[in-house]
Amino acid sequence: MSDLSQRIDENIARVADFPQEGIQYKDITSLFQNPALCAEIVDAFAEFSRGKIDVVCGIESRGFLFGIQIAQKLNLPFVLIRKQGKLPPPTIAESYELEYGSATIEVQPQYIQKGMRALIHDDVLATGGTAEASAKLIEKCGGVVTQFSFIADLTFLNGKEKLSHFTEDIQSLVGY
């Protein structure tokens, strides 16, 4: 584990039995109490993506928190990927399955130009369903997903498997 990974791990709060009994939730909001660590996280993500992308796409809502900072650090545009009905038109949508039901996310296609190389950023990679749906949205717009980045990867859920057919360039700063 790198020094940065270790410090992230030490600063992520653990919440027992949330959202249900037997789960130990990893809460990244505790990271925001350490501005210097947050700056290092943004720097690490920016270095990962420098010269490899044209746009940063953040997944609602925690993907916005570092995603916009990565985009600013790289002087690139930032695109919101939001839950259905949260963005003004025009939008395009992608539905995907959840453990119990389904969900739909949207993007404003005018902000993804044909051939744009996109980084999709979110806080945690779990099953990969939301990130996969986000990648499909980017492709519908004519963009190319070249990278994914996450603060944490819940490796036991094998989310990378859903994403690896888009790109093998997947970064997580800490794994569980």
Secondary structure, 3 states (H helix, E strand, C coil): CCHHHHHHHHHCEEEECCCCCCCEEEEHHHHHHCHHHHHHHHHHHHHHHCCCCCEEEEECCHHHHHHHHHHHHHCCCEEEEEECCCCCCCCEEEEEEECCEEEEEEECHHHCCCCCEEEEEEEEECCCHHHHHHHHHHHHCCCEEEEEEEEEECHHHCCHHHHCCCCCCEEEEEEC
